[in-house]
Amino acid sequence: MSLSIIIPCRDEEENISSTIYKLKKKLSKKIKNYEIIIVNDFSEDNTLKICKQFSSKKIIIKNNFKKGLGGAINLGIKSSKKKYVTIMMADLSDSFSDLIKYYKTIDHEDLDAVMGSRFLKKSKISDYPTKKLILNRIFNYFVKIFFFSDYNDFTNAFKIYKRDCLTEIRPLISENFNIFLEIPLKIITRKKNYRIIPINWKNRKKGNTKFKIKELGSKYLFTFIYCWIEKILIK
């Protein structure tokens, strides 16, 4: 059992120290064989300087060479060395307790992926912006119908995968947040073995969100069409 945690970050000087500290504390009690891969995505604040203070054998700092969240995720996957890979955001929105639940579930059930949903009966979300929530539910419902899926939170970033599974579904071509749509759609269309579980989410308290709805609409549409064509071709 081993785990790589990829944390992409851009201008997260207000959050990254707490994220690393709390993650290390949780992992030290539950998971011994792990690595944290922090990918600095062209930050213009003190994010990189802060990250370097934590550098060790278990905490690897990488500088993204292709600007954008997609490039950061791809670099993190390529750099990972453990059996399982998860992606967590640097803003403390994801639950560290859910990470442990992910890890136990994927290992005990020998799955290719565990995909969390923030919108199941046992899920808990806090301070989700209303406009973003409405658009999220409409888009995810639309994707669910077209891909005949039982999943309802494709755009959620926080999931866990077998590293071999991620290698098989590459290349990942998305350049921004739409990479979090591309990965689960490829897992579903390629009939990988996955499970859906409820997870918790809370909105960031510090710093500014990098998710810009107006800027990302066309990117999500491109990813949807790309994965839909792939689905047809695989059949």
N, C-alpha and C positions, 0 to 999 in steps of 0.2 A: 504494500500500500504506500503510495507516494503522491504528492500533490504539487502542482505548479499554480501559483496565483498570479495572474497578469493584472497589473494596475496601470492603465494608461492615464496620463495626467498632463494637463496644460493649465498653467497659471492657478495652481492649487496650493499656494503657500499657506493659506489659512486653514487647510484641512489635512494636508498630507502627513504631518507629524502625528496627529491623533489617529489617523487611519492606520499607519504603520504600527504605532505603539499598541493600539487595541487589537489589531490583527495578530501581532506577535504573541500577545498575552493569551489570546484565545487558542492559538495553535499550540502553544507550549503545553497546554493542558490536555489537548485532544489529539493532535497530529504531530508526530515527531519528525517524519521524513517529508519535508516541504521545502519549497523555494518561493520567494516572492520576487517577481520580475516587474520592476517599475520602469515604464517606458515614458520618458519625458518627450512630450510632443511640442517641441519648439516653444517652451514657456518663456515669457518675457519678464517674469517676476523672479522671486527667490526659490521657486520650486526645486530646480536642479540642485542648488546649493544645499538646501535642506535635506534632500534625498541622499546626497553623497555622505552626509553625516551618519546615515544608517547602513552604509555599504558594508557587506560582510559576505561570508560564504553562502549564507542563506538568503541574503537580500542583494539582488543583482540590479544595477542601475544601467539602463540603456538609453541612448539618445536616438530618437526616431530620425530616419534619414529621408522619409517620404511623408511630408506634412499631412496630417489628417488622422482621424481616429482609426480608419481602416488600416493605414500604414503601421500605426502603433500596435494594433492587434496582431497583424501579420508578423511583425518583428517579434512580438512576445511569444507567439506560437512557435516560430522558428527557433527561438532561443530556449524554449522549455525542454526539460529533460525528464520530467516525472511521468508516471502512468496516466494521471488525470490532470486536466487543465480546467481552471475556472477563470472567469473574467469578472473583476469587481471594480466599481467606480471609486474614485479617490475622494468623493464628497460625503462619505459616511451614510449614504442612502440605503446601502444593502446591509442585510442582517448577518452578523458573524455567526450567530446561532444557526441560521439557515445554511451557512456554508458547511458546518459540521453535519447537518442533516443531509445535505447534498452528497457529501463525501461518503457517509455511511450507506446511503441508498444506492449510489452507483456501484459501489464495491460489493455490497452484500447481494445485490440482484444481478450483477454482471451485465450492466447496461452500457450502451454506447453514449447515452446522454441522459441527464435529468434536467428538465426544463421547468423552471418555476413560473407560477402565475401569481400576479398580484390581485387577481380578480376571481378568486374562488371563495367559497363560503368561509373557509377558515383563514383566509388571507387578511392581513391588516395593512392599510395604507394611511399615511398621515400627511396632511397638507399638500395634497396633489392639486396643482393649479386647475381650476375649473375648465377653462378653454382647452387646455392640453388634455385633460381627462376625456372630454367629449370627443375630441378628434381621435384620441387613442382608441376609444371603444368602437367608434365607427370604422376606422381603418382596420383594426384587428378582426372585427366581425366580417368585414369584406374579404379579407385574406382567408379567414377560416372557411367561409363558404366556397370560395373558388378552389381551395386546395383540399376540400373534403376532410378537414382536420378537426380533431376534438380539442385542439389547443386554442387558447384565447388571449395570449399575451406574447405574440411573436416579437414585438419591439422591446421587450424587457432585455436588458443587457446581461443580467446576472443569471448564468446557467453553468452547468458543469459537463465536461465531456471526457471521453477517453481521448488521449492524445492521438492514438492511431486513427480514430474516427475523424478528427479534424484534419489530419494529414490526407486522408482519403478524399475528403470533400473539397480540398484545395484544387485550383487557386481560388482565393476569396478576392473578388474584384472590387467590392464596395470601398469607397474612400472615406465615408463618414459614419454617422450613427446607423445608416442603413445596413451596415455589416451585421448588426444584431438581428435584422430581418433575414438576411441572406443565409446565415448559418443554420437556423432552425428549419427554414424551407428546404435547404439541401439535405438535411438530416431526414426530414419527412419524405421528400420525393425519392430519396435513395433507400427508403425503407429500413433505416437504422432502428435499432432497438432502444426505445426511450420511455421514460415515465414522466408524467406531469404531477407536480405537487404544489400545494399552496406555499407562498412565501410572504414575507413582510417587507414593506418599503416605507421610507420616510423622506420627505423633501429636505434638501440641503439647508443648513442653518447659516452657513458662511460661504462667501464667494459667489460668483456668478455662474449660472448654468451655461453650458456650451451648446445646448440644444436650441436651435433656432427653427421654429416651425416653417416660416416662410422660405427659408433657405433650403430646407431639406425635403420639401414636398416632391419635387421632381426627382430627387435621388431615390426616394422610397418607391416611386412609381417605376423608375428604371429597374430597380432590383426586383420588384414584383413581376414585371414583364420578363426579365431575364430568367428568373426561376420558373416562371410559368412555361416558357419555351423549353427549358431544360426538362421539366416534368413531362411534357408531351414527347420529347425526343427519347427520354428514358423508357417510356411505354413501348 
